[in-house]
Amino acid sequence: DWFLTFVWPRDLCYVRYWQRNDDGGYVVLFQSREHPNC
């Protein structure tokens, strides 16, 4: 399962996706997004 989190740092808007692997490790992906508040 992928979990979606919106994050708004200073000058960037991006979406962070993360997934827990069967071995207990995590994969984290960041993707830029346009948003009216950025």
Residue pairs with C-beta under 8 A, 6 or more apart in sequence:
1 19
2 17
2 18
2 19
3 17
3 18
3 19
4 15
4 16
4 17
5 15
5 16
5 17
5 18
6 13
6 15
6 16
6 33
7 13
7 14
7 15
7 16
8 35
8 37
8 38
11 38
12 32
12 38
13 32
13 33
13 34
13 35
13 37
13 38
14 30
14 31
14 32
14 33
15 30
15 31
15 33
16 28
16 29
16 30
17 28
17 29
17 30
17 31
18 26
18 27
18 28
18 29
19 26
19 27
20 26
21 27
